Amino acid sequence: MTIRVVARWATAVAALVVITIVVAADRQTLPLLLQRAYTYPAGDKVGHFVLFGGLAFLAALGFPRRTQALVGVSLPVSTLVIVVLVTLEETSQAWFPGRTASLWDLLASYAGIAAGAAAVKVIERRTAVA
C-alpha cells in the first residue's frame, strides 16, 4: 500500500471526524474536551487551524493529481474543495442558535489549510512520494 492510498483512507477518517465535530457543535453537544479548548485564549482558533490543516494535508497528499491554478499557484482540487466547504460551514453558523459566524475562525481555518497544503509541497520536493 502506497503513502497516497494510506493518505486517502486517512482523509476519509479525518473528514468523518470533522463532520462529527461540526454536527456536535451545531447541536451544542461538543464533548467536554473540545468545550474546554474554547476556554483557553484562542483555543478555538488553534482548533480550526489544526483540524482543517490536518484535513488539507491528508487530502493534498492523497489526491495530488488534479490541480487548479489560482493566483499563479497550482493547488490540489481537494484543497480548493476544503476551502469552499469550510467557508460554507463557517457562514452557516449564523443560522444556528448558540453559534457565531466568525471571520477570525474562518481565517484560522484558511491558515491551517494553507499550511497543510504547503507542507505536502515541501514533502514532495524533498522526497519521492509516489
N, C-alpha and C positions, 0 to 999 in steps of 0.2 A: 504494500500500500504506500503510495507516494505522499509527500507532505501536502500536496494540493488536495488529495482525497480526504485526508485527515482534517484539513482546514475546512473543507466543505461540510463535513459532518459537524465539526465544532461550530461552524456558522449557524447551522440549523439549531443546535442546542442553545447557543447564545441568543438567537432570535426568540426562541421559546421563553428563555429566562426574561428577556426584555419585555416581551408581551405580557408575561405573568406579572411583572413589576408594574407595568403601566396600568393593567386592569385593576390590580390591587390598589394602586394609588387613586385611580378614578372612583373606586368603590369605598375609599377611605379605610382599607383593611391591610395596610402595609404591615409586614412583620415588625416586631419590636426592634430588631437590629437595624432595619432600614429607617425606622422612625427616629432612632437615636442618632443616626447620621445627620439628620436635619437639625439637631440641637447644637452641633458644632458650627462655628463660623465658616461659612462657605461649604459646609458638608454636602449640601445638595449639588453644588456646582462641581465638586470633586466627583460625586456620583455620576453626574451627567458625562463628565469628561472620560471617566474610566469605563462606564457602561457602553457608551456609544463609540468610544475609541477602540475598545476591545472588539466590538462587533465589526467595525470598519476594518480593523486589522485582519481579522479572520476572513472576512468576505473578500478583501482585496488579495489576500494570499490564496484563497481557494478558487476565486473566479477572476483571474487577471486578464484573460484573453480579450474580452470585449472592452474596449476603451472608447472614450469620447473626449475630444479636445475641448477644453473650456478655459478661456483666458490664456491661451498659449500653453496650457498644461494638459497632458494626456492622463485622464483619470479613469480608473476602472468604472464601468457602468454600475457595478454593485455599490460603489461609494456614492455615486450620484443618487441611486435609489434610496440609500440610507438617509442622505441629506433631505430628500423630499419627504420621506416618512417621518423623520424627526421634526421637520418644520410643521407638518400637518398635526402631529401629536401634540406638540407644544401649543400650537394655535387652538386646538380643540379644547384645551383646558379651560378656556373662557366659558364654556358651556357646562362645566361640571361643578356642582356645589363643592366648596371646600378646596378647589384647585384654583391656581392663578397662572395664567399665561405670563411668562417672564422672558424678556429679551436677554437677560443675563444667563438664564438657564439655556436658552437656545444658543447663545454664543459659546457657552461652555461645551455644549454638545458638538457644535461645529469645530471647536478647537480639538476636541477628542477625536473626531472623525478625521480631521486633517493630520493629526499626529499618528493615528493608526495607519492611514494610507501611506504617509511618508515613511513610516518605519518599514513597511513592506518594500517600498522602493529602495531603501538603504540595504535591506537584506538581499534583495535581488541583485543589486550591483556588486555586493561583496561575495556572494556565493552563487552557486549554480543550482538554484532551486528549480526543480523540474516538475 
